[in-house]
Amino acid sequence: MTCNLFRGRMSSDKRVLFLTLVSIFFNLSNAESLIDHGSNSKNGSVHCFSKFGRGLEWFLGSKINPNLVEVKFYLTSRDNPIRTEVALGNNFQLDGTGFKIERRTVMIVHGFKSSGKKNWVYNMETAFRLWGDVNIVIVDWGEHANTVNYYKAAEHVMPVGRNIVKFLSHIINATSDSTQEKLDDLNWGPIHMVGHSLGAHICGIAADELKKKSLPWKVFRITGLDPARPCFLRSNLSLTKNDADFVDIIHTHGKSSSKFSFGMQEPIARSHFCLFISLGHVDFYPNGGKKQPSCSRTKKPWYARIKQKTCSHGLSHMYFTESLIAAAYNAGKFWSHEWDRSAQRAIEIIHETCDQNNCIEMGINAENYRNNDNPVLGTFFVITASSPPYYNVTADDLDNLEAQIVAGSAVK
């Protein structure tokens, strides 16, 4: 008699998600076997399977043709608030988009189970227009990301990153065709990439690929919003501080290496020399970076619990979007204290005051503390409220966070 574990219990989507999570479990349980001993350059593919989990690769994976990877690009700005889709290829043109190379160019890259049409992307796009006169590029790879098969989505980070470089190269070529000046003499505004989950690693790949081309345009900042952990814990495709002049990370759903989480908790990644290096120039940990106070626990079935976990994962982009709005209206700040990642220090921080003399800001203004003479680097603890506006912390928020730290549910 044979037993079908899934019969009458799961839909096909839930079945694929279940097997994906099983594969990730095997990967995390044998993470040391996945340390890359090659070069620091970003190449190859993701490595989601240890020797115990590779049997699922045939089921979950597929051969990817980079030429068939569909990525859509939408341009918007204060002058042109309605999105304009710009296609790669011979018909590429910037006419009517209002794009100006001297502005800061912001690229928003979504992650797993998402697309460029999600509400949070529209909210961030609108917030950037409030914040400044910038070019905004929405990178929509939802055709490959909006699936329950995490492994299949993760396999697309490299081709999507390279498509972003093609897009930027098209802009450079279009600019060259429309001016008599040398490209190096033009005033190229900075590129700021903002990526959530898998999108964070895509940003790192794109920035790295852009460097290799020796073009006049460079990525000056990458903001990683809870960078995806499964398949990237020790991958050379992971976002690192080497990818841009300034890399800031917001961790909102991380766990120790033996537990499942969507985001990376560790601010360190092991290099092939077994040295420890920071993931970003600054790593922010709202409320300890493990779970967020506005995301309640649930005792629902496992599928519902997985969906609930995305709450903390998603708050990384909500915090960043709120920082843009707060900066635009001078409404508030996400202050952060330097942190050694201990529970004792976290409790001390709760009882300390914060200002520009002893703290730095999480969010859009984090770059203001990055200067060549005395750059602020390291790991920082951020306290947020349990409801919007998240920068407006109350006494109850402080008491509840301290109770969670003492109970061991907020830190480590």
C-alpha positions, 0 to 999 in steps of 0.5 A, a space after each residue: 500500500 502506498 501513501 500519498 502525503 499530499 493527496 487531498 491535503 494541498 493544492 499544487 502551489 502549496 505542494 511546490 512551496 512545501 518541497 521548496 521549504 524542504 529543500 531550503 531546510 536541507 540547504 541550511 542544515 548543511 550550510 558549511 558545505 556550501 561555502 564558496 572557495 572561488 573568487 569574489 566575482 559574481 558568477 555562476 548560479 545559486 547553490 540551494 542544495 547540499 548533497 542531502 537536498 539535491 534530489 529536489 533540484 530536478 523537480 524544482 529547477 529548470 534550464 534558464 535561457 537568459 535571452 528569454 528572461 523577461 524584465 520590464 522597466 518603467 520610468 517615472 519622475 516628478 515631471 512625469 508621475 505616470 509610469 512609462 514602459 521602456 523596452 530594451 532593443 532597437 526601439 529603445 527611446 527616452 523621449 517623453 519619459 522626462 529622464 535626465 542623466 544629471 538627476 539621481 537615478 533610483 532603481 526599485 527592484 522587488 523580490 520573491 512572490 512580488 512584482 513591480 505592480 505591488 502596492 508597496 512598490 507604488 508607495 515607495 515610488 510615490 515617496 521618492 517623488 515626494 522626497 526629491 527630484 529623481 529619476 525612478 526606474 521600476 524593475 519588474 521581473 514578476 514574470 519569474 519572481 511571482 511563483 511559489 517555487 523559490 528556487 526557480 525565482 532565485 535562479 533568475 537573479 543573475 540574468 535579471 541583474 544583467 538585464 538591468 545593466 543592458 538597460 543602463 547601457 541603453 541609456 548611456 548609448 541614447 545619451 551619446 547619440 543625443 549630445 556632442 559632448 564626450 560621455 566622461 564630460 557629462 554630469 552623470 547623477 548617482 545611481 541608487 539601487 533599492 532591492 527587497 529580498 532577492 531584489 537586494 542580491 540582484 542590485 549587487 549583481 547589476 552593480 558588479 556587472 556595471 563596474 566590469 564594463 568601465 562605463 562613466 555611470 556607477 552605482 553609488 549606493 545600494 539599499 538592501 531591504 532584508 536581503 534573501 537568505 535561502 540560497 545566498 547565505 554564503 553565495 558569491 552572488 550575495 550582496 556585499 559592501 564591495 558592490 557600491 560606495 555605500 551599502 546599507 542593509 535593513 534586517 527585519 526577519 533573520 534567525 540564527 543559521 540553524 533556523 528558517 528565515 526569509 532574511 539574513 540576520 548575520 551582519 557578517 559573511 564568511 569569505 573564502 579566506 575564512 575572514 569575517 566581513 560586514 554584509 553592508 557598510 552599515 547594518 540596521 536591526 529594527 527591534 533586533 532584526 528577528 521579528 517586528 512588533 506589528 507582526 503577531 504570532 499565529 497558531 494557524 496551519 503551516 502554510 498560513 504561518 509561512 505567509 505570516 512570516 512575510 510580515 516582518 520580511 515586508 516591513 523592511 520596505 515599509 520602514 524605508 518608504 516611511 523614512 522617505 516621507 518623514 524626510 520629505 516633510 521633516 516629520 521624524 527620524 529612525 534613530 539607531 544606536 551602535 550595537 554589539 548584537 547582545 541582549 544586554 546592550 539592546 536593553 541599555 539602548 532602550 533606556 538611552 536618548 538619541 540625537 545626531 551626536 550619538 546616533 545615526 538614521 536608518 533609511 534614506 538619510 543613512 548616506 548623510 553619515 557616510 563621509 570620507 574623513 570619518 565614515 560611520 560604519 558597523 551594526 546598529 539597533 533601531 527601535 520602531 513603533 508597533 504601528 505607523 508612523 513607525 518612527 513615532 515610538 511610545 513608552 508602551 513600545 519600549 516596554 513591550 520590546 524590553 519584555 521581548 528581549 528579556 524573554 529571548 524572542 527579540 534578540 538571538 
